[in-house]
């Protein structure tokens, strides 16, 4: 495989220089509430946030939102079709297993060859898949390919046990757990000290990402982020999860969790305490799995306590970097009524787009429908490129006038690399 690519680079500018990367004109109070101020062909989109006027410049939003006929008639049909029939781009990946401070491990999947084929200071995009998801998911691959074709370096963060990521301790991950993401961001930032970092998360990955942004707040080293299909309010999402057809999704996700658990069941042998291993191993709902395992692992009194305190809706007010949230009004897994609209509207760093259809991780609409990328991908990429271009203008002077040069910090001994395709 390709050799590690090293060069001497100027020191990373102060993270505070990364704030407010969008024009101040987009943050004026007079443009801060109703979406009808935005000059877009598609009036069917709900748009909130002080930054929303910038969307009128996006090429991807110059045509109305048009869901693919028949599929968008029902949110479950669109969700299931996208899950089973969306195309899977072929991408050769290189896996890096990162050892965490608690002796756990996560898997980072990079595009093979990018160590030498992409400039060292290219922007880096970190992708966070949904619950039990990973680098093999179609929606992840499409976003990866789009960003890579724009010259971005992309890495998929596979959580513990996901996409065959190793599990080395009796601990998986959860909606509340941001420690692994903190270490991944730190690791990537150290490896590419001249690059600006961005992140995109889907579903549970979006919840974790937004919690991380709120937790880090003004200390966040990311230059921008995107949240897609975020459940936001987990008690509301859990309530809807047990209604009608949603029980099918609940059972499917529970089976995926059980499958991951059973691969590593010996790590939990004789663990004792409040753990209910039989309940987790045979869970027929995500709630059962969380009651038997997750909430105990992460120190919550009950599963309801876990859901309430892990909801990223509570973190929006503390986000201090540009954040785009895209939701579907008819999402069966991330209910529209759980979106923290008021907090998003009141935070000048946040922007919300709600599409009338889309299902969960569906968005079978636009020119690439029905088998191509989700409708969201071009919008996400335009948003990220806008941030990056604005950031370049604001930080170029600081970067090129940094005092002295410093060699890059090589990866710590805590990481090992293997290769996958």
C-alpha positions in Angstrom: 0.0 0.0 0.0 1.0 3.6 -0.3 3.7 5.0 2.0 2.9 7.7 4.5 3.3 11.1 3.0 5.1 13.7 5.2 6.1 17.3 4.7 7.0 20.3 6.9 4.1 22.6 7.4 3.4 25.9 9.2 1.7 25.7 12.6 -2.1 25.3 12.7 -3.8 28.7 13.2 -5.8 29.4 16.4 -9.2 27.6 16.3 -10.9 30.9 17.1 -10.1 32.1 13.6 -12.5 29.4 12.3 -15.6 31.0 13.8 -18.3 32.8 11.8 -17.1 31.6 8.4 -20.3 32.8 6.7 -20.8 36.4 5.6 -22.2 38.7 8.4 -25.0 39.7 6.0 -26.5 36.2 6.4 -26.7 36.6 10.2 -28.7 39.9 10.3 -31.7 39.8 12.7 -34.0 41.0 9.9 -33.4 37.6 8.1 -33.8 35.4 11.1 -37.2 33.8 11.2 -39.3 33.0 8.2 -38.2 30.9 5.2 -40.2 32.9 2.7 -37.4 35.5 2.7 -35.3 33.0 0.9 -35.5 33.3 -2.9 -35.7 29.6 -3.8 -37.7 27.9 -6.5 -38.8 25.2 -4.0 -41.4 26.7 -1.6 -42.0 23.2 -0.2 -38.8 23.4 2.0 -39.0 24.5 5.5 -36.0 26.7 6.2 -35.0 28.2 9.6 -31.9 29.9 10.8 -30.1 33.2 10.7 -27.8 31.9 7.9 -30.6 30.8 5.6 -30.2 33.6 3.0 -27.0 32.0 1.7 -29.0 29.1 0.4 -30.2 31.3 -2.5 -26.7 31.0 -3.9 -26.7 27.2 -3.9 -26.9 25.6 -7.4 -28.4 22.5 -5.8 -31.4 24.4 -4.6 -32.2 26.2 -7.8 -34.7 23.5 -8.8 -37.7 22.6 -6.8 -37.6 19.5 -4.5 -39.1 16.8 -6.6 -39.4 13.3 -4.9 -39.3 10.4 -7.3 -42.8 9.3 -8.4 -44.5 6.4 -6.5 -41.6 5.9 -4.1 -42.3 9.1 -2.2 -46.0 8.3 -1.9 -45.2 6.5 1.4 -42.4 7.2 3.8 -41.8 3.6 4.5 -41.6 2.7 0.9 -39.0 5.4 0.3 -37.0 4.4 3.4 -36.9 0.7 2.5 -36.2 1.3 -1.2 -33.2 3.5 -0.4 -31.9 0.9 2.1 -32.1 -2.0 -0.3 -31.9 -0.6 -3.8 -29.7 2.5 -3.7 -26.4 1.9 -5.6 -23.2 1.2 -3.8 -20.2 3.0 -5.2 -17.0 1.0 -5.4 -14.3 2.6 -3.4 -11.0 1.0 -2.3 -10.5 1.7 1.4 -7.6 1.5 3.8 -8.4 0.7 7.4 -6.7 2.2 10.4 -7.6 0.8 13.9 -7.2 3.4 16.5 -6.7 2.4 20.1 -8.6 4.6 22.5 -7.6 5.8 26.0 -9.8 3.2 27.7 -8.2 0.3 25.7 -11.1 0.2 23.3 -10.7 0.5 19.5 -12.5 2.1 16.6 -11.9 1.7 12.8 -11.1 4.6 10.5 -11.6 3.8 6.8 -9.6 6.1 4.5 -9.7 6.1 0.7 -6.7 4.0 -0.3 -3.9 6.0 -2.0 -5.1 9.4 -0.7 -1.9 9.6 1.4 0.0 10.6 -1.7 -2.6 11.6 -4.3 -4.2 14.4 -2.3 -2.3 17.6 -1.2 -1.4 17.4 2.4 -3.3 20.5 3.4 -6.6 19.4 1.7 -9.7 19.7 3.9 -10.7 16.5 5.8 -14.2 15.3 6.1 -15.1 12.8 8.9 -18.2 10.7 8.3 -20.3 9.3 11.1 -22.8 6.6 10.0 -26.0 5.7 11.8 -26.7 3.1 14.4 -24.9 -0.2 13.5 -23.8 1.5 10.2 -20.4 1.9 8.7 -18.3 2.5 5.6 -20.2 -0.1 3.6 -23.5 1.7 3.7 -24.7 3.3 0.4 -25.5 6.7 1.8 -22.0 6.9 3.3 -20.3 5.8 0.1 -22.1 8.3 -2.0 -21.1 11.2 0.3 -17.5 9.9 0.5 -17.3 9.7 -3.3 -18.7 13.2 -3.8 -16.3 14.8 -1.4 -13.4 12.8 -2.7 -14.1 13.9 -6.3 -14.0 17.5 -5.0 -10.5 16.9 -3.8 -11.3 16.4 -0.1 -9.7 13.8 2.1 -12.4 11.6 3.6 -12.4 9.2 6.5 -15.3 7.1 7.8 -15.5 6.7 11.6 -16.8 3.2 12.3 -17.9 3.0 15.9 -17.0 0.0 18.1 -18.3 -3.2 16.6 -19.7 -1.5 13.5 -18.4 -2.5 10.0 -16.3 -5.2 11.7 -14.5 -2.6 13.9 -12.8 -4.5 16.7 -14.2 -4.7 20.1 -11.6 -5.1 22.8 -13.4 -4.3 26.0 -16.9 -4.9 27.3 -18.1 -1.5 26.0 -19.7 -0.6 22.7 -20.9 3.0 22.0 -24.1 5.0 22.7 -26.0 8.1 21.8 -24.4 9.8 24.7 -20.8 8.7 24.1 -18.6 11.4 22.5 -15.2 10.3 23.9 -14.3 8.2 20.8 -15.3 11.1 18.5 -13.1 13.4 20.6 -10.1 11.0 20.1 -10.8 10.6 16.4 -10.9 14.3 15.8 -7.7 14.8 17.8 -6.0 12.0 15.9 -7.0 13.3 12.5 -6.1 16.9 13.5 -2.7 15.8 14.6 -2.0 13.8 11.4 -3.1 16.7 9.2 -2.2 19.9 11.2 -2.6 22.2 8.1 -6.0 20.9 7.1 -9.4 22.2 8.1 -11.7 19.5 9.5 -15.4 19.0 8.9 -17.9 16.3 9.8 -21.1 14.9 8.5 -23.3 12.6 10.6 -26.4 10.5 9.9 -29.1 9.4 12.3 -27.5 8.3 15.6 -24.1 9.5 14.2 -25.7 12.9 13.8 -26.9 12.8 17.4 -23.4 12.0 18.6 -21.9 14.7 16.3 -24.2 17.4 17.6 -23.7 16.4 21.2 -19.9 16.7 20.5 -20.3 20.2 19.0 -22.3 21.4 22.0 -19.9 19.8 24.4 -16.8 21.3 22.8 -18.6 24.6 22.0 -16.0 27.3 21.5 -13.1 24.8 21.8 -14.3 22.8 18.9 -11.6 22.3 16.2 -14.0 21.4 13.5 -14.7 24.2 10.9 -18.2 23.1 10.1 -20.6 20.2 10.4 -23.8 18.7 8.9 -26.5 16.7 10.7 -28.8 14.5 8.7 -31.9 12.5 9.9 -31.0 13.4 13.5 -33.5 11.9 16.0 -32.6 14.9 18.2 -35.2 14.2 21.0 -34.7 10.5 21.9 -37.7 10.1 24.2 -39.9 11.3 21.3 -38.1 9.0 18.9 -38.5 6.1 21.3 -42.2 6.8 21.7 -42.7 6.8 17.9 -40.5 3.7 17.4 -43.2 1.5 18.9 -46.0 2.6 16.7 -47.4 0.7 13.7 -44.9 -0.1 11.0 -42.1 1.5 12.9 -41.9 -1.8 14.9 -40.3 -3.3 11.9 -37.4 -0.9 12.0 -37.1 -1.4 15.7 -36.9 -5.2 15.3 -34.4 -4.9 12.4 -32.1 -2.6 14.4 -32.4 -4.7 17.5 -31.3 -7.7 15.5 -28.3 -5.8 14.1 -27.3 -4.8 17.7 -27.7 -8.4 18.9 -25.6 -9.7 16.0 -22.7 -7.3 16.9 -23.1 -8.2 20.6 -23.0 -12.0 20.0 -19.7 -11.7 18.1 -18.2 -10.3 21.3 -20.3 -11.9 24.0 -17.3 -13.5 25.7 -16.1 -10.0 26.7 -19.2 -9.7 28.9 -19.0 -13.1 30.5 -19.6 -12.9 34.2 -19.8 -9.1 34.1 -22.5 -9.0 36.9 -23.8 -5.7 38.3 -27.0 -4.3 36.8 -26.3 -5.8 33.4 -29.0 -8.0 31.9 -27.0 -9.9 29.4 -29.8 -12.3 28.3 -32.1 -9.3 27.6 -29.4 -7.6 25.5 -28.5 -10.8 23.7 -32.1 -11.6 22.7 -33.5 -8.1 22.4 -36.4 -7.6 20.1 -36.3 -3.9 20.4 -33.6 -1.2 20.7 -35.1 -0.2 24.0 -34.6 -3.8 25.4 -30.9 -3.7 24.2 -30.4 -0.3 25.8 -32.0 -1.5 29.1 -30.0 -4.6 29.3 -26.6 -3.2 28.2 -26.2 0.4 27.0 -27.7 2.4 29.9 -25.7 0.3 32.4 -22.4 0.6 30.5 -22.7 4.4 30.4 -24.0 4.9 34.0 -27.6 5.9 33.5 -30.3 5.1 36.1 -32.8 3.9 33.6 -33.3 3.7 29.8 -35.5 6.8 30.0 -32.8 8.6 31.9 -30.4 7.6 29.1 -32.6 8.8 26.3 -33.4 12.1 27.9 -29.8 13.0 28.8 -28.4 11.7 25.5 -30.7 13.8 23.2 -28.7 16.2 21.0 -31.6 18.7 21.1 -30.2 19.7 24.4 -26.9 20.6 22.8 -28.0 22.9 19.9 -27.8 26.1 22.0 -24.1 25.5 22.7 -23.0 24.9 19.1 -20.5 27.6 18.1 -19.4 26.5 14.6 -21.5 26.5 11.4 -24.0 23.6 11.5 -26.5 22.6 8.8 -29.3 20.3 9.9 -31.4 18.5 7.2 -34.5 16.6 8.2 -37.5 15.0 6.4 -40.9 16.0 7.6 -42.1 12.4 7.2 -39.1 10.7 8.8 -40.5 7.6 10.7 -37.4 7.3 12.9 -36.4 10.9 13.5 -39.8 12.6 14.1 -40.3 16.1 12.9 -41.9 17.1 16.2 -38.6 16.3 17.9 -36.6 18.9 15.9 -35.5 21.7 18.3 -36.7 24.4 15.9 -36.6 27.3 18.4 -33.0 26.6 19.6 -31.8 26.2 16.0 -33.5 29.5 15.1 -32.0 31.3 18.1 -28.5 30.1 17.5 -26.8 32.2 14.8 -24.5 29.3 13.9 -27.3 26.9 12.9 -29.4 26.4 9.8 -32.3 23.9 9.3 -33.8 22.5 6.1 -36.8 20.3 6.4 -38.0 18.5 3.2 -41.6 17.5 2.8 -40.7 13.8 2.0 -37.6 11.8 2.3 -38.3 9.1 4.9 -35.3 8.0 7.0 -32.0 8.1 5.1 -34.0 8.1 1.9 -34.4 11.4 0.0 -35.0 9.6 -3.2 -35.3 12.8 -5.2 -33.4 15.0 -7.6 -31.5 14.1 -10.8 -29.8 11.1 -9.3 -33.1 9.3 -8.2 -34.0 6.6 -7.8 -30.7 4.6 -7.5 -28.2 7.4 -7.1 -27.1 9.6 -4.3 -29.6 11.1 -1.8 -31.0 14.5 -2.7 -29.1 15.9 0.3 -25.6 15.2 -1.0 -25.2 18.2 -3.4 -26.6 20.5 -0.8 -24.3 19.2 1.9 -21.2 19.5 -0.4 -22.1 23.1 -1.4 -22.5 24.0 2.2 -19.1 22.5 3.2 -17.4 24.1 0.2 -18.9 27.5 1.1 -17.5 27.2 4.6 -14.1 26.1 3.4 -13.8 28.9 0.8 -14.9 31.5 3.3 -12.5 30.1 5.8 -9.6 30.2 3.4 -10.2 33.9 2.9 -10.2 34.6 6.6 -7.3 32.4 7.6 -4.9 32.6 4.6 -3.1 35.6 6.1 -2.7 33.9 9.5 -1.5 30.7 8.0 1.2 32.2 5.8 2.5 34.5 8.4 2.8 32.0 11.2 6.0 32.2 13.1 8.4 29.5 12.0 7.7 26.0 10.7 7.0 22.8 12.6 7.2 19.2 11.5 3.9 17.3 11.6 3.2 15.2 14.6 3.2 11.6 13.5 0.4 9.2 14.6 0.8 7.9 18.1 1.7 4.4 18.9 -1.9 3.7 19.9 -2.9 3.2 16.2 -2.3 0.3 14.0 -3.1 0.0 10.3 -4.7 -2.8 8.3 -6.1 -2.8 4.8 -9.6 -3.6 3.5 -11.5 -3.1 0.3 
